Amino acid sequence: MDRKRTVLLTGCTRGIGLEIAKACLEKGWHVVGTARQSAFPKTIADREHFTGIYADLEHHQNFKKEIQPLLKQYRPQVLINNAGVFEDADFLSEDEAWRSVWDRTMKVNLTAPALLSKWFLRQCRDEEAKGIIINIASRASYRGDTQEYAAYAASKAGLVGLTKSIARDFSRDGIVAYSVAPGFIETDMATSAVKLLGKDHITAGSAFDEITQPEEVARLVVFLATGKVPHATGQTFHINAGSYMI
């Protein structure tokens, strides 16, 4: 097992992030994982090669104080920007409420990953080290979402653009970047949607009669994190049960 590889992973207490953390740990990698306030599950917290920290990605000055020392201490080779928020704001709502959701969504889903990528890139360049950035986007990046979740779709589309821009200028320095765009994944959020809308509604338009499992997304992310496909830099890897195909 490659025990030298260190991964900085945001949002690792549940869903896709938790499965990514578990998959990385199974490979013997050191995972430095973040959470805003949720407890780290024992399935990762008790592992020898896991380090958990609390950082609120909405408040950039605060999480800067938490994250930058970790970059210098652990010198991760892989940055996975997974943490995100998914909040509704109807276009017919009052401006102040709508703007509040929009601003928070952009801070967490786009500005925080951009800052983390900036710090990671600078450290790699300063140390003349190779690096991998993996940004967890969404199928909403490409096909949009309902109008209530326009902020989420816009933030994830921005994340894809960020990834491509990093890849264009830094890949020749050995720092590559990828986006992963999951469709509907069976997480806590999905469970609520299934109860509300029904499984048939969720899988409508899909090539399968089942909801994608977060473990499958984690396997894709870990493969990219191995560094075996550097010339796929800048690409988006779609895992959406065939709900759209590019």
C-alpha positions, 0 to 999 in steps of 0.5 A: 500500500502507498502510505506516502500519499496524503489527501486533503478532503473537504466534507467527509462525515457523510455521503460521497465524502465519507465513502471517498475517505473510506476508500482512500484509507483502504489504500493506506493513504493518509486522509486529512478530512474536514467537517463543519460541525458534524462528528467524524464517524468511527469508521474513519475517526478510529483509523490510524491514517485519518486526521479530522479537523473542523473548518467552516468553509463559509467564513474564509478568514477562519478556515484559512487559519485552520487549513493553511497550517495543515498544508504545510504540516502534511504536504498533501499530494491530492486535494479533493474539494467535496464539501458543499451546500444545497439550499433552495431559494425561489426566484419569487422570494424576497431579494434579501432571502434569495441573495442570502442563499445565493451568497452562502452557496457561492462562498461554500461551493465555489469560493472556498474550493478556489481558495483551497486550490490556490493555496495547494497550487502555490505550495506545489509550485514552491516545493516543485511537487506534483499535485492532483486536484479533484473537484466534486461538481454535479450533473446540475453543472451541465443540465441545470436544476430547478429554479429553486436550486439555481444557485447550486447549479451555478456554483457547480458550473463555476467549479467545472470552469475553475477546474478547466482553468487550473488544468490549462495552465498548471498541468505542464508543471505536473499539477493536474485537475479533474471534475467529477459530476455525480447525478442523483446519489443515494445519500441522506439527501436522496433518502428524503427526496425518495420519501417525498417523490418516490423512487420512480420519479428519481430514476425517471430518465435514467438508464437504470431502475436504481439510484447510484451508490456513493461507493461508486463515485468514491471508486472513480475519485480514488482512481483519479487520485492515483495519478494514473491518467494525467492526460485526462486533466481538465476533463469532467467525469460524469457518473449519473446513471445515464440520465444524460450522456456526453 
